[in-house]
Amino acid sequence: MLRLHEYAYHRPATLDEAVAFLREHQDAMPIAGGTDLMPNMKHRLFTPRHLVALKGVRELHGVWLTDADGAPVEEGSAAAAQVVIGACTTLTQLSRDPLVRRTLPSLAEAAGRVAGPQIRNQGTIGGNLCLDTRCTYYNQSLFWRQALGFCLKKDGDVCHVTRTGKKCVAAHSADTVPALITLDASVDLVSADGTRTVGVNEFFVADGEWNTIRRRDELVARVRIPIPDPAVRTAYVKVRQRNSIDFPLLSIAAAAELAPDETVRRISLVVSALGSRPRVVTGLEKIAAGNRLGDVVEAVAQQAFKQCHPLENIIVDPDWRRAMVPVYVRRALREMVPARALAG
Ligand SMILES: Cc1cc2nc3c(=O)[nH]c(=O)nc-3n(C[C@H](O)[C@H](O)[C@H](O)COP(=O)(O)OP(=O)(O)OC[C@H]3O[C@@H](n4cnc5c(N)ncnc54)[C@H](O)[C@@H]3O)c2cc1C
């Protein structure tokens, strides 16, 4: 049986209390649903002396609309410009929320594809954004890791994946993030110093050891997503071993704004679960802008294939995962092509 180490559990009632505690105690970690942190603690990947529970902090709950300046507005208001999601909103709430389903369907889809129902009931969007990276040589018990020799993400100085490299290549594995990037979302990071807002794409860095710019004393408090133009179509697709529960082996989110004649005005594609940060596929405007989406599916799929080079960081063969990139890009884009265009 894997046992937890001893730690103190704190339940702040306000965001101010939570960030003050994190500032004061360097050996404290926030916990939301605990669906990632608890197994990782049992594996001795983290051994914080204090846990700061976020679910009792009221400011971190809910989904609401704001105007362009961030002031809350009623649903149906002409001034509505952003959907704001509190960090402790669970993945089940997110996947079922009528406003999210209507305005941000790829995000609702991604949230509904995390793990299985029990984990989605407990896991939160804040925890998903701050999910630790994953690797075959890291997500193992202390006993397993000791037997092989530790790796540079935890307690060692070698990467068992690349063998020579000094950089951790553990995989970014959070489902909601690729969708959030294609939707131009940003996060509010709150600490005892105040709030800073950063784009979700800029939130991540290519370093498997700690792959976000979040300081240890900062909390993700909210996610802000501009309401997409009605001409924007989106999709989220995911490859996993068992559809009922598993982490992604590959995940793809896409968004495209189409003109009335179905030509592409703007397109964005994010591929993840391969490297330490989600990959935004570049060069797509040149391929797609001004062309009908249905006519550029193959060219976009090939562009993604060229730019994705998975390593052996998770248990499934990297060459197969790479081969699946164009297959799933095609599937995502075909979901977005208007039915009329497909029929024609
Ligand atoms: C069997 C299994 C399958 C899973 N499958 C998937 C999957 O398919 N896709 C997927 O994306 N995830 C998956 N997960 C991982 C996890 O369940 C989800 O990512 C979930 O969203 C994590 O949220 P949480 O609230 O439980 O985070 P926690 O476990 O509470 O926290 C995760 C990390 O984020 C930090 N944290 C939490 N909230 C905040 C905050 N507001 N501000 C700053 N830091 C914070 C914690 O300190 C911790 O480091 C799976 C987990 C399990 C056990």
The ligand as a Gaussian input file, in Angstrom:
#p B3LYP/6-31G(d) Opt

LIG

0 1
 C       -6.664000       7.952000     -13.423000
 C       -6.467000       9.401000     -13.788000
 C       -6.711000       9.791000     -15.088000
 C       -6.531000      11.133000     -15.442000
 N       -6.777000      11.480000     -16.744000
 C       -6.621000      12.773000     -17.122000
 C       -6.908000      13.146000     -18.464000
 O       -7.341000      12.351000     -19.283000
 N       -6.695000      14.444000     -18.825000
 C       -6.235000      15.376000     -17.933000
 O       -6.083000      16.531000     -18.328000
 N       -5.966000      15.036000     -16.649000
 C       -6.163000      13.769000     -16.216000
 N       -5.912000      13.420000     -14.909000
 C       -5.302000      14.393000     -13.992000
 C       -6.265000      15.236000     -13.138000
 O       -7.314000      14.459000     -12.676000
 C       -6.837000      16.442000     -13.871000
 O       -5.813000      17.086000     -14.600000
 C       -7.504000      17.457000     -12.936000
 O       -8.019000      18.530000     -13.682000
 C       -6.567000      18.015000     -11.877000
 O       -7.322000      18.940000     -11.120000
 P       -7.346000      18.881000      -9.522000
 O       -8.241000      19.986000      -9.078000
 O       -7.665000      17.533000      -9.016000
 O       -5.811000      19.231000      -9.237000
 P       -4.941000      18.900000      -7.926000
 O       -4.553000      17.472000      -7.916000
 O       -5.591000      19.463000      -6.728000
 O       -3.665000      19.803000      -8.261000
 C       -2.836000      19.538000      -9.370000
 C       -1.645000      20.523000      -9.319000
 O       -2.094000      21.847000      -9.531000
 C       -1.837000      22.676000      -8.397000
 N       -3.034000      23.514000      -8.271000
 C       -4.329000      23.121000      -8.189000
 N       -5.145000      24.178000      -8.266000
 C       -4.360000      25.270000      -8.372000
 C       -4.618000      26.663000      -8.498000
 N       -5.853000      27.165000      -8.540000
 N       -3.569000      27.511000      -8.596000
 C       -2.288000      27.023000      -8.585000
 N       -1.993000      25.712000      -8.483000
 C       -3.010000      24.854000      -8.385000
 C       -1.576000      21.737000      -7.234000
 O       -0.680000      22.300000      -6.290000
 C       -0.947000      20.548000      -7.961000
 O        0.417000      20.829000      -8.206000
 C       -6.104000      12.085000     -14.481000
 C       -5.881000      11.674000     -13.167000
 C       -6.048000      10.358000     -12.816000
 C       -5.816000       9.942000     -11.400000

